[in-house]
Amino acid sequence: MKIVVENAKCQGHGRCYTEAPAVYSSDEIGYIAQEGSNEVAPGHEPQARIGAGACPEAAIRVVE
C-alpha cells in the first residue's frame, strides 16, 4: 500500500498526523512532511486510511 500526497492541497490542518502519528508527520510550519508517493509500513495500513480520511482538503490518497 502507498499514500500519495498532493502537497499543494495541504492547508496545514494537521488532522492526518493527529489521527495517525505512526504514518504521518508535520514539517516545521505544520504542513504534512511527506511528499509524493510513500510506501506504508506493514501493519500501519489502517492508520494510513484513517489519516487520509481525516484530511478536509483530500490531499492524501491511499493506493492499494
mmCIF file as gemmi writes it, N, C-alpha and C atoms, coordinates in Angstrom:
data_model
loop_
_atom_site.group_PDB
_atom_site.id
_atom_site.type_symbol
_atom_site.label_atom_id
_atom_site.label_alt_id
_atom_site.label_comp_id
_atom_site.label_asym_id
_atom_site.label_entity_id
_atom_site.label_seq_id
_atom_site.pdbx_PDB_ins_code
_atom_site.Cartn_x
_atom_site.Cartn_y
_atom_site.Cartn_z
_atom_site.occupancy
_atom_site.B_iso_or_equiv
_atom_site.pdbx_formal_charge
_atom_site.auth_seq_id
_atom_site.auth_asym_id
_atom_site.pdbx_PDB_model_num
ATOM 1 N N . MET Axp A 1 ? 0.839 -1.175 0 1 0 ? 1 A 1
ATOM 2 C CA . MET Axp A 1 ? 0 0 0 1 0 ? 1 A 1
ATOM 3 C C . MET Axp A 1 ? 0.883 1.236 0 1 0 ? 1 A 1
ATOM 4 N N . LYS Axp A 2 ? 0.392 2.27 -0.694 1 0 ? 2 A 1
ATOM 5 C CA . LYS Axp A 2 ? 1.084 3.557 -0.733 1 0 ? 2 A 1
ATOM 6 C C . LYS Axp A 2 ? 0.122 4.673 -0.362 1 0 ? 2 A 1
ATOM 7 N N . ILE Axp A 3 ? 0.684 5.766 0.121 1 0 ? 3 A 1
ATOM 8 C CA . ILE Axp A 3 ? -0.07 7.005 0.233 1 0 ? 3 A 1
ATOM 9 C C . ILE Axp A 3 ? 0.522 7.97 -0.783 1 0 ? 3 A 1
ATOM 10 N N . VAL Axp A 4 ? -0.343 8.728 -1.408 1 0 ? 4 A 1
ATOM 11 C CA . VAL Axp A 4 ? 0.091 9.736 -2.364 1 0 ? 4 A 1
ATOM 12 C C . VAL Axp A 4 ? -0.368 11.082 -1.821 1 0 ? 4 A 1
ATOM 13 N N . VAL Axp A 5 ? 0.59 11.968 -1.598 1 0 ? 5 A 1
ATOM 14 C CA . VAL Axp A 5 ? 0.31 13.274 -1.009 1 0 ? 5 A 1
ATOM 15 C C . VAL Axp A 5 ? 0.394 14.348 -2.087 1 0 ? 5 A 1
ATOM 16 N N . GLU Axp A 6 ? -0.666 15.125 -2.201 1 0 ? 6 A 1
ATOM 17 C CA . GLU Axp A 6 ? -0.668 16.289 -3.087 1 0 ? 6 A 1
ATOM 18 C C . GLU Axp A 6 ? -0.404 17.51 -2.207 1 0 ? 6 A 1
ATOM 19 N N . ASN Axp A 7 ? 0.871 17.819 -2.034 1 0 ? 7 A 1
ATOM 20 C CA . ASN Axp A 7 ? 1.278 18.853 -1.089 1 0 ? 7 A 1
ATOM 21 C C . ASN Axp A 7 ? 0.664 20.215 -1.379 1 0 ? 7 A 1
ATOM 22 N N . ALA Axp A 8 ? 0.382 20.513 -2.632 1 0 ? 8 A 1
ATOM 23 C CA . ALA Axp A 8 ? -0.21 21.808 -2.977 1 0 ? 8 A 1
ATOM 24 C C . ALA Axp A 8 ? -1.609 21.967 -2.382 1 0 ? 8 A 1
ATOM 25 N N . LYS Axp A 9 ? -2.278 20.849 -2.088 1 0 ? 9 A 1
ATOM 26 C CA . LYS Axp A 9 ? -3.616 20.901 -1.493 1 0 ? 9 A 1
ATOM 27 C C . LYS Axp A 9 ? -3.587 21.056 0.024 1 0 ? 9 A 1
ATOM 28 N N . CYS Axp A 10 ? -2.479 20.696 0.653 1 0 ? 10 A 1
ATOM 29 C CA . CYS Axp A 10 ? -2.391 20.72 2.116 1 0 ? 10 A 1
ATOM 30 C C . CYS Axp A 10 ? -2.512 22.151 2.628 1 0 ? 10 A 1
ATOM 31 N N . GLN Axp A 11 ? -3.405 22.335 3.596 1 0 ? 11 A 1
ATOM 32 C CA . GLN Axp A 11 ? -3.608 23.647 4.212 1 0 ? 11 A 1
ATOM 33 C C . GLN Axp A 11 ? -3.11 23.687 5.66 1 0 ? 11 A 1
ATOM 34 N N . GLY Axp A 12 ? -2.485 22.603 6.111 1 0 ? 12 A 1
ATOM 35 C CA . GLY Axp A 12 ? -1.888 22.587 7.441 1 0 ? 12 A 1
ATOM 36 C C . GLY Axp A 12 ? -2.864 22.375 8.585 1 0 ? 12 A 1
ATOM 37 N N . HIS Axp A 13 ? -3.997 21.734 8.325 1 0 ? 13 A 1
ATOM 38 C CA . HIS Axp A 13 ? -4.959 21.466 9.4 1 0 ? 13 A 1
ATOM 39 C C . HIS Axp A 13 ? -4.386 20.508 10.448 1 0 ? 13 A 1
ATOM 40 N N . GLY Axp A 14 ? -3.516 19.595 10.02 1 0 ? 14 A 1
ATOM 41 C CA . GLY Axp A 14 ? -2.864 18.671 10.942 1 0 ? 14 A 1
ATOM 42 C C . GLY Axp A 14 ? -3.677 17.463 11.335 1 0 ? 14 A 1
ATOM 43 N N . ARG Axp A 15 ? -4.798 17.254 10.714 1 0 ? 15 A 1
ATOM 44 C CA . ARG Axp A 15 ? -5.641 16.123 11.099 1 0 ? 15 A 1
ATOM 45 C C . ARG Axp A 15 ? -5 14.785 10.773 1 0 ? 15 A 1
ATOM 46 N N . CYS Axp A 16 ? -4.25 14.713 9.678 1 0 ? 16 A 1
ATOM 47 C CA . CYS Axp A 16 ? -3.62 13.444 9.295 1 0 ? 16 A 1
ATOM 48 C C . CYS Axp A 16 ? -2.655 12.976 10.373 1 0 ? 16 A 1
ATOM 49 N N . TYR Axp A 17 ? -1.735 13.834 10.794 1 0 ? 17 A 1
ATOM 50 C CA . TYR Axp A 17 ? -0.745 13.402 11.783 1 0 ? 17 A 1
ATOM 51 C C . TYR Axp A 17 ? -1.291 13.392 13.2 1 0 ? 17 A 1
ATOM 52 N N . THR Axp A 18 ? -2.399 14.075 13.457 1 0 ? 18 A 1
ATOM 53 C CA . THR Axp A 18 ? -3.047 13.977 14.762 1 0 ? 18 A 1
ATOM 54 C C . THR Axp A 18 ? -3.749 12.63 14.896 1 0 ? 18 A 1
ATOM 55 N N . GLU Axp A 19 ? -4.421 12.198 13.833 1 0 ? 19 A 1
ATOM 56 C CA . GLU Axp A 19 ? -5.159 10.932 13.84 1 0 ? 19 A 1
ATOM 57 C C . GLU Axp A 19 ? -4.258 9.715 13.65 1 0 ? 19 A 1
ATOM 58 N N . ALA Axp A 20 ? -3.152 9.87 12.934 1 0 ? 20 A 1
ATOM 59 C CA . ALA Axp A 20 ? -2.296 8.722 12.619 1 0 ? 20 A 1
ATOM 60 C C . ALA Axp A 20 ? -0.815 9.107 12.684 1 0 ? 20 A 1
ATOM 61 N N . PRO Axp A 21 ? -0.306 9.403 13.88 1 0 ? 21 A 1
ATOM 62 C CA . PRO Axp A 21 ? 1.083 9.857 14.002 1 0 ? 21 A 1
ATOM 63 C C . PRO Axp A 21 ? 2.122 8.804 13.63 1 0 ? 21 A 1
ATOM 64 N N . ALA Axp A 22 ? 1.743 7.534 13.589 1 0 ? 22 A 1
ATOM 65 C CA . ALA Axp A 22 ? 2.687 6.489 13.183 1 0 ? 22 A 1
ATOM 66 C C . ALA Axp A 22 ? 2.953 6.524 11.681 1 0 ? 22 A 1
ATOM 67 N N . VAL Axp A 23 ? 2.07 7.183 10.934 1 0 ? 23 A 1
ATOM 68 C CA . VAL Axp A 23 ? 2.186 7.214 9.469 1 0 ? 23 A 1
ATOM 69 C C . VAL Axp A 23 ? 2.551 8.6 8.96 1 0 ? 23 A 1
ATOM 70 N N . TYR Axp A 24 ? 1.95 9.626 9.539 1 0 ? 24 A 1
ATOM 71 C CA . TYR Axp A 24 ? 2.111 10.993 9.045 1 0 ? 24 A 1
ATOM 72 C C . TYR Axp A 24 ? 2.851 11.855 10.065 1 0 ? 24 A 1
ATOM 73 N N . SER Axp A 25 ? 3.566 12.838 9.556 1 0 ? 25 A 1
ATOM 74 C CA . SER Axp A 25 ? 4.253 13.787 10.434 1 0 ? 25 A 1
ATOM 75 C C . SER Axp A 25 ? 4.162 15.179 9.825 1 0 ? 25 A 1
ATOM 76 N N . SER Axp A 26 ? 4.521 16.169 10.637 1 0 ? 26 A 1
ATOM 77 C CA . SER Axp A 26 ? 4.438 17.551 10.162 1 0 ? 26 A 1
ATOM 78 C C . SER Axp A 26 ? 5.825 18.119 9.913 1 0 ? 26 A 1
ATOM 79 N N . ASP Axp A 27 ? 5.859 19.13 9.063 1 0 ? 27 A 1
ATOM 80 C CA . ASP Axp A 27 ? 7.112 19.859 8.875 1 0 ? 27 A 1
ATOM 81 C C . ASP Axp A 27 ? 7.187 20.962 9.927 1 0 ? 27 A 1
ATOM 82 N N . GLU Axp A 28 ? 8.16 21.84 9.816 1 0 ? 28 A 1
ATOM 83 C CA . GLU Axp A 28 ? 8.383 22.858 10.845 1 0 ? 28 A 1
ATOM 84 C C . GLU Axp A 28 ? 7.287 23.913 10.931 1 0 ? 28 A 1
ATOM 85 N N . ILE Axp A 29 ? 6.418 24.005 9.911 1 0 ? 29 A 1
ATOM 86 C CA . ILE Axp A 29 ? 5.343 25.003 9.968 1 0 ? 29 A 1
ATOM 87 C C . ILE Axp A 29 ? 3.948 24.384 10.019 1 0 ? 29 A 1
ATOM 88 N N . GLY Axp A 30 ? 3.871 23.052 10.217 1 0 ? 30 A 1
ATOM 89 C CA . GLY Axp A 30 ? 2.59 22.404 10.435 1 0 ? 30 A 1
ATOM 90 C C . GLY Axp A 30 ? 1.949 21.732 9.243 1 0 ? 30 A 1
ATOM 91 N N . TYR Axp A 31 ? 2.623 21.727 8.106 1 0 ? 31 A 1
ATOM 92 C CA . TYR Axp A 31 ? 2.104 21.025 6.934 1 0 ? 31 A 1
ATOM 93 C C . TYR Axp A 31 ? 2.594 19.579 6.958 1 0 ? 31 A 1
ATOM 94 N N . ILE Axp A 32 ? 1.948 18.719 6.178 1 0 ? 32 A 1
ATOM 95 C CA . ILE Axp A 32 ? 2.368 17.322 6.114 1 0 ? 32 A 1
ATOM 96 C C . ILE Axp A 32 ? 3.803 17.24 5.591 1 0 ? 32 A 1
ATOM 97 N N . ALA Axp A 33 ? 4.615 16.435 6.26 1 0 ? 33 A 1
ATOM 98 C CA . ALA Axp A 33 ? 6.032 16.34 5.897 1 0 ? 33 A 1
ATOM 99 C C . ALA Axp A 33 ? 6.273 15.41 4.71 1 0 ? 33 A 1
ATOM 100 N N . GLN Axp A 34 ? 5.404 14.425 4.529 1 0 ? 34 A 1
ATOM 101 C CA . GLN Axp A 34 ? 5.581 13.501 3.426 1 0 ? 34 A 1
ATOM 102 C C . GLN Axp A 34 ? 5.284 14.207 2.104 1 0 ? 34 A 1
ATOM 103 N N . GLU Axp A 35 ? 5.993 13.794 1.055 1 0 ? 35 A 1
ATOM 104 C CA . GLU Axp A 35 ? 5.778 14.358 -0.271 1 0 ? 35 A 1
ATOM 105 C C . GLU Axp A 35 ? 5.633 13.232 -1.277 1 0 ? 35 A 1
ATOM 106 N N . GLY Axp A 36 ? 4.762 13.424 -2.255 1 0 ? 36 A 1
ATOM 107 C CA . GLY Axp A 36 ? 4.631 12.455 -3.339 1 0 ? 36 A 1
ATOM 108 C C . GLY Axp A 36 ? 4.117 11.111 -2.876 1 0 ? 36 A 1
ATOM 109 N N . SER Axp A 37 ? 4.692 10.05 -3.428 1 0 ? 37 A 1
ATOM 110 C CA . SER Axp A 37 ? 4.264 8.685 -3.158 1 0 ? 37 A 1
ATOM 111 C C . SER Axp A 37 ? 5.152 8.061 -2.088 1 0 ? 37 A 1
ATOM 112 N N . ASN Axp A 38 ? 4.525 7.444 -1.089 1 0 ? 38 A 1
ATOM 113 C CA . ASN Axp A 38 ? 5.25 6.854 0.038 1 0 ? 38 A 1
ATOM 114 C C . ASN Axp A 38 ? 4.685 5.481 0.37 1 0 ? 38 A 1
ATOM 115 N N . GLU Axp A 39 ? 5.56 4.502 0.548 1 0 ? 39 A 1
ATOM 116 C CA . GLU Axp A 39 ? 5.132 3.177 0.991 1 0 ? 39 A 1
ATOM 117 C C . GLU Axp A 39 ? 4.686 3.252 2.45 1 0 ? 39 A 1
ATOM 118 N N . VAL Axp A 40 ? 3.635 2.506 2.772 1 0 ? 40 A 1
ATOM 119 C CA . VAL Axp A 40 ? 3.147 2.417 4.15 1 0 ? 40 A 1
ATOM 120 C C . VAL Axp A 40 ? 3.769 1.178 4.784 1 0 ? 40 A 1
ATOM 121 N N . ALA Axp A 41 ? 4.321 1.329 5.96 1 0 ? 41 A 1
ATOM 122 C CA . ALA Axp A 41 ? 4.945 0.206 6.663 1 0 ? 41 A 1
ATOM 123 C C . ALA Axp A 41 ? 3.902 -0.866 6.97 1 0 ? 41 A 1
ATOM 124 N N . PRO Axp A 42 ? 4.291 -2.137 6.878 1 0 ? 42 A 1
ATOM 125 C CA . PRO Axp A 42 ? 3.359 -3.214 7.203 1 0 ? 42 A 1
ATOM 126 C C . PRO Axp A 42 ? 2.761 -3.02 8.596 1 0 ? 42 A 1
ATOM 127 N N . GLY Axp A 43 ? 1.471 -3.24 8.688 1 0 ? 43 A 1
ATOM 128 C CA . GLY Axp A 43 ? 0.759 -3.088 9.952 1 0 ? 43 A 1
ATOM 129 C C . GLY Axp A 43 ? 0.194 -1.701 10.185 1 0 ? 43 A 1
ATOM 130 N N . HIS Axp A 44 ? 0.603 -0.726 9.378 1 0 ? 44 A 1
ATOM 131 C CA . HIS Axp A 44 ? 0.121 0.643 9.545 1 0 ? 44 A 1
ATOM 132 C C . HIS Axp A 44 ? -0.948 1.028 8.525 1 0 ? 44 A 1
ATOM 133 N N . GLU Axp A 45 ? -1.428 0.06 7.774 1 0 ? 45 A 1
ATOM 134 C CA . GLU Axp A 45 ? -2.426 0.344 6.752 1 0 ? 45 A 1
ATOM 135 C C . GLU Axp A 45 ? -3.7 0.982 7.313 1 0 ? 45 A 1
ATOM 136 N N . PRO Axp A 46 ? -4.244 0.463 8.439 1 0 ? 46 A 1
ATOM 137 C CA . PRO Axp A 46 ? -5.455 1.099 8.982 1 0 ? 46 A 1
ATOM 138 C C . PRO Axp A 46 ? -5.235 2.564 9.362 1 0 ? 46 A 1
ATOM 139 N N . GLN Axp A 47 ? -4.086 2.863 9.962 1 0 ? 47 A 1
ATOM 140 C CA . GLN Axp A 47 ? -3.795 4.243 10.338 1 0 ? 47 A 1
ATOM 141 C C . GLN Axp A 47 ? -3.638 5.126 9.104 1 0 ? 47 A 1
ATOM 142 N N . ALA Axp A 48 ? -3.047 4.592 8.041 1 0 ? 48 A 1
ATOM 143 C CA . ALA Axp A 48 ? -2.894 5.36 6.8 1 0 ? 48 A 1
ATOM 144 C C . ALA Axp A 48 ? -4.256 5.761 6.251 1 0 ? 48 A 1
ATOM 145 N N . ARG Axp A 49 ? -5.208 4.835 6.289 1 0 ? 49 A 1
ATOM 146 C CA . ARG Axp A 49 ? -6.565 5.134 5.808 1 0 ? 49 A 1
ATOM 147 C C . ARG Axp A 49 ? -7.246 6.18 6.694 1 0 ? 49 A 1
ATOM 148 N N . ILE Axp A 50 ? -7.094 6.047 7.998 1 0 ? 50 A 1
ATOM 149 C CA . ILE Axp A 50 ? -7.709 6.999 8.931 1 0 ? 50 A 1
ATOM 150 C C . ILE Axp A 50 ? -7.156 8.402 8.709 1 0 ? 50 A 1
ATOM 151 N N . GLY Axp A 51 ? -5.85 8.52 8.626 1 0 ? 51 A 1
ATOM 152 C CA . GLY Axp A 51 ? -5.226 9.824 8.411 1 0 ? 51 A 1
ATOM 153 C C . GLY Axp A 51 ? -5.627 10.449 7.093 1 0 ? 51 A 1
ATOM 154 N N . ALA Axp A 52 ? -5.669 9.641 6.038 1 0 ? 52 A 1
ATOM 155 C CA . ALA Axp A 52 ? -6.079 10.155 4.727 1 0 ? 52 A 1
ATOM 156 C C . ALA Axp A 52 ? -7.531 10.617 4.764 1 0 ? 52 A 1
ATOM 157 N N . GLY Axp A 53 ? -8.377 9.842 5.414 1 0 ? 53 A 1
ATOM 158 C CA . GLY Axp A 53 ? -9.787 10.2 5.506 1 0 ? 53 A 1
ATOM 159 C C . GLY Axp A 53 ? -10.044 11.432 6.348 1 0 ? 53 A 1
ATOM 160 N N . ALA Axp A 54 ? -9.125 11.748 7.243 1 0 ? 54 A 1
ATOM 161 C CA . ALA Axp A 54 ? -9.288 12.912 8.119 1 0 ? 54 A 1
ATOM 162 C C . ALA Axp A 54 ? -8.951 14.227 7.427 1 0 ? 54 A 1
ATOM 163 N N . CYS Axp A 55 ? -8.3 14.17 6.274 1 0 ? 55 A 1
ATOM 164 C CA . CYS Axp A 55 ? -7.868 15.394 5.59 1 0 ? 55 A 1
ATOM 165 C C . CYS Axp A 55 ? -9.054 16.102 4.934 1 0 ? 55 A 1
ATOM 166 N N . PRO Axp A 56 ? -9.393 17.312 5.388 1 0 ? 56 A 1
ATOM 167 C CA . PRO Axp A 56 ? -10.538 18.023 4.804 1 0 ? 56 A 1
ATOM 168 C C . PRO Axp A 56 ? -10.273 18.533 3.39 1 0 ? 56 A 1
ATOM 169 N N . GLU Axp A 57 ? -9.019 18.562 2.983 1 0 ? 57 A 1
ATOM 170 C CA . GLU Axp A 57 ? -8.662 19.038 1.643 1 0 ? 57 A 1
ATOM 171 C C . GLU Axp A 57 ? -8.493 17.893 0.652 1 0 ? 57 A 1
ATOM 172 N N . ALA Axp A 58 ? -8.645 16.644 1.114 1 0 ? 58 A 1
ATOM 173 C CA . ALA Axp A 58 ? -8.436 15.453 0.277 1 0 ? 58 A 1
ATOM 174 C C . ALA Axp A 58 ? -7.057 15.488 -0.385 1 0 ? 58 A 1
ATOM 175 N N . ALA Axp A 59 ? -6.049 15.866 0.388 1 0 ? 59 A 1
ATOM 176 C CA . ALA Axp A 59 ? -4.684 15.971 -0.126 1 0 ? 59 A 1
ATOM 177 C C . ALA Axp A 59 ? -3.938 14.641 -0.094 1 0 ? 59 A 1
ATOM 178 N N . ILE Axp A 60 ? -4.546 13.616 0.522 1 0 ? 60 A 1
ATOM 179 C CA . ILE Axp A 60 ? -3.887 12.315 0.664 1 0 ? 60 A 1
ATOM 180 C C . ILE Axp A 60 ? -4.772 11.239 0.048 1 0 ? 60 A 1
ATOM 181 N N . ARG Axp A 61 ? -4.178 10.445 -0.846 1 0 ? 61 A 1
ATOM 182 C CA . ARG Axp A 61 ? -4.875 9.297 -1.428 1 0 ? 61 A 1
ATOM 183 C C . ARG Axp A 61 ? -4.18 8.022 -0.976 1 0 ? 61 A 1
ATOM 184 N N . VAL Axp A 62 ? -4.972 6.985 -0.744 1 0 ? 62 A 1
ATOM 185 C CA . VAL Axp A 62 ? -4.435 5.67 -0.428 1 0 ? 62 A 1
ATOM 186 C C . VAL Axp A 62 ? -4.531 4.83 -1.692 1 0 ? 62 A 1
ATOM 187 N N . VAL Axp A 63 ? -3.407 4.226 -2.079 1 0 ? 63 A 1
ATOM 188 C CA . VAL Axp A 63 ? -3.352 3.376 -3.264 1 0 ? 63 A 1
ATOM 189 C C . VAL Axp A 63 ? -3.04 1.963 -2.792 1 0 ? 63 A 1
ATOM 190 N N . GLU Axp A 64 ? -3.96 1.054 -3.05 1 0 ? 64 A 1
ATOM 191 C CA . GLU Axp A 64 ? -3.795 -0.347 -2.624 1 0 ? 64 A 1
ATOM 192 C C . GLU Axp A 64 ? -2.814 -1.068 -3.524 1 0 ? 64 A 1
